[in-house]
């Protein structure tokens, strides 16, 4: 049975969260996107390339030299709201982007382990934006829709292999108690090396942080992101 919680705000729980509601902070206008801010967009391209994100080409287009000024203005206007909103705090966004590049582009976790962990924590946080985006990423690396549905049920759902279940359990334990239990750690250590064991809780913590600001800023879902209904 799917994991449900009655204390989650109804809009977030519905999975179509905030597609039409105004965000709590307005994204920057095109006129406010200075050259300095655009250097951060260039760094974001590396994150999206690491994930083969659907937003990669949109970001690449706005920093390329092959567009006319009018075309570039239009593409800037179409930058994802999450980017134009987070650029209101460029120094912090730049640092977070660097961590994203490390974890996603140079991380030592297997992509499957990483995406299982990310999807479980963003589901527990009821983060529609992150869930919809990472369902797309997970499917691109071979995680099946039936497995994605099972992630919503958690580590105790029938069908998980021992290691996969431990990855999900680690996210659940960190979310609940800020600690991976000895039992779960021992299972993870059967297959993960020291660097991977260090990286796993950092990945989970990073995406809990992302869920916090995506939900709190009420970042709207864009076309192609089905929120919590994505499978």
C-alpha positions in Angstrom: 0.0 0.0 0.0 1.3 3.4 -0.9 2.9 5.5 1.8 0.4 8.2 2.8 0.5 11.0 5.4 -2.4 13.1 6.5 -0.3 16.0 7.7 1.0 16.8 4.2 -0.6 20.0 2.7 -3.3 18.9 0.2 -1.8 20.7 -2.8 1.5 19.0 -2.4 0.0 15.6 -1.7 -2.1 15.8 -4.9 1.0 15.7 -7.1 -0.2 18.5 -9.4 1.1 21.0 -6.9 1.4 24.6 -7.8 1.3 24.2 -11.6 -1.1 27.2 -11.7 -0.5 28.9 -8.4 1.9 31.8 -8.2 5.3 31.0 -6.7 6.1 32.7 -3.4 9.0 34.6 -5.0 8.7 35.9 -8.5 11.5 34.6 -10.8 13.9 37.1 -12.2 12.9 38.9 -15.4 15.0 38.8 -18.5 16.3 42.3 -17.8 17.6 41.2 -14.4 19.7 38.3 -15.8 23.1 39.9 -15.8 26.3 38.4 -17.4 27.5 37.5 -13.9 24.3 35.5 -13.3 24.5 33.8 -16.6 27.8 32.3 -15.6 25.9 30.3 -13.0 23.5 29.1 -15.8 26.6 27.8 -17.6 27.4 25.7 -14.5 23.8 24.5 -14.3 24.3 23.0 -17.8 26.9 20.7 -16.3 24.4 19.4 -13.8 21.8 18.8 -16.5 24.3 17.1 -18.8 25.2 14.7 -16.0 21.6 13.8 -15.6 20.6 14.0 -19.3 17.9 16.3 -18.1 15.1 17.6 -20.3 16.2 21.1 -19.4 19.7 20.7 -20.9 19.1 22.0 -24.4 17.1 24.9 -23.1 20.0 26.0 -20.8 22.6 25.4 -23.5 20.7 27.5 -26.1 20.7 30.6 -23.9 24.5 30.7 -23.4 25.4 29.8 -27.0 26.6 32.3 -29.5 24.5 31.1 -32.4 21.2 32.9 -31.4 20.2 36.4 -32.4 19.5 38.9 -29.6 15.8 38.5 -30.1 16.0 34.7 -30.0 18.2 34.8 -26.9 15.7 37.1 -25.1 12.9 34.6 -25.9 15.0 31.7 -24.6 15.9 33.6 -21.5 12.2 34.2 -20.8 11.7 30.5 -21.1 14.4 29.5 -18.7 13.0 27.2 -16.0 11.4 29.1 -13.2 13.5 27.2 -10.7 16.7 28.6 -12.2 15.4 32.2 -12.5 14.1 32.1 -8.9 17.2 30.6 -7.3 19.3 33.3 -9.1 17.8 35.7 -6.6 20.5 34.3 -4.2 23.3 33.7 -6.7 26.1 33.1 -4.3 24.2 30.3 -2.5 22.8 28.9 -5.8 26.3 28.8 -7.2 27.7 26.8 -4.3 24.7 24.4 -4.4 25.3 24.0 -8.1 28.9 23.0 -7.4 27.8 20.3 -5.0 25.3 19.1 -7.7 28.1 18.8 -10.3 30.2 16.8 -7.8 27.4 14.4 -6.8 25.8 13.9 -10.2 28.7 14.4 -12.6 31.6 13.0 -10.6 29.8 11.0 -7.9 30.9 7.5 -7.0 27.5 6.0 -6.4 26.1 3.8 -9.1 23.4 5.8 -11.0 20.7 3.3 -9.9 21.6 3.6 -6.2 21.7 7.4 -6.5 18.3 7.6 -8.1 16.7 5.1 -5.8 17.9 7.2 -2.8 16.8 10.5 -4.4 13.4 9.3 -5.3 12.7 7.8 -1.9 13.7 11.0 0.0 11.8 13.4 -2.4 8.8 11.1 -2.1 9.0 11.2 1.7 9.3 15.0 1.5 6.3 15.1 -0.9 8.4 17.3 -3.4 6.4 17.3 -6.7 9.1 19.1 -8.7 12.0 16.9 -7.7 9.9 13.7 -7.9 8.7 14.5 -11.5 12.2 15.4 -12.7 13.9 12.4 -11.1 11.3 9.9 -12.4 12.4 11.0 -15.8 16.1 10.5 -14.9 15.4 7.2 -13.3 13.6 5.8 -16.3 16.4 7.0 -18.5 18.9 4.7 -16.7 16.6 1.7 -16.7 14.5 2.0 -13.5 11.1 0.7 -14.5 7.7 2.3 -13.8 6.8 -0.7 -11.6 9.8 0.0 -9.5 9.1 3.7 -9.3 5.6 2.8 -8.0 7.2 0.5 -5.5 9.5 3.3 -4.3 6.3 5.1 -3.1 5.6 2.1 -0.9 9.0 2.0 0.6 11.7 -0.4 1.6 9.3 -3.0 3.0 7.4 -3.4 -0.2 7.7 -6.9 -1.7 10.1 -7.4 -4.5 13.1 -5.4 -3.6 16.5 -7.0 -3.7 18.5 -6.8 -0.4 20.7 -4.0 -1.6 18.0 -1.9 -3.2 15.9 -2.2 -0.1 18.8 -1.0 2.1 19.2 2.1 -0.1 15.6 3.0 0.4 15.8 2.1 4.1 18.7 4.5 4.5 16.7 7.4 3.1 13.8 6.5 5.4 16.0 6.3 8.5 17.8 9.5 7.7 14.4 11.3 7.1 13.0 9.9 10.4 16.0 10.0 12.7 19.0 11.6 10.9 20.9 8.3 11.3 21.4 5.1 9.3 20.9 2.2 11.6 23.7 -0.4 12.2 21.5 -3.1 10.5 21.0 -1.0 7.3 24.7 0.1 7.3 25.9 -3.5 7.4 23.8 -4.4 4.4 25.0 -1.4 2.5 28.6 -2.1 3.4 28.3 -5.5 1.7 28.5 -3.7 -1.7 29.4 -0.1 -1.2 33.0 1.0 -0.6 34.1 3.7 1.9 33.6 6.6 -0.5 30.2 5.4 -1.5 29.1 5.0 2.1 30.1 8.6 2.7 28.4 9.9 -0.4 25.1 8.1 0.1 23.9 10.2 3.1 25.2 13.4 1.5 23.1 12.7 -1.6 20.1 12.0 0.5 20.6 15.2 2.5 21.2 17.3 -0.6 17.9 16.2 -2.1 16.0 16.7 1.2 17.4 20.3 1.1 16.3 20.7 -2.5 12.8 19.5 -1.5 12.7 22.0 1.3 13.3 25.0 -1.0 11.3 23.7 -3.9 8.2 23.1 -1.7 8.7 26.3 0.4 9.2 28.6 -2.6 6.2 26.8 -4.3 8.1 26.3 -7.5 5.6 25.6 -10.3 5.8 22.4 -12.3 6.6 23.0 -15.9 5.3 21.2 -19.0 6.4 17.5 -18.9 6.7 17.3 -15.1 3.8 15.3 -13.7 4.7 15.9 -10.1 3.9 13.2 -7.6 1.7 11.4 -10.2 4.8 10.6 -12.4 5.6 7.0 -12.8 
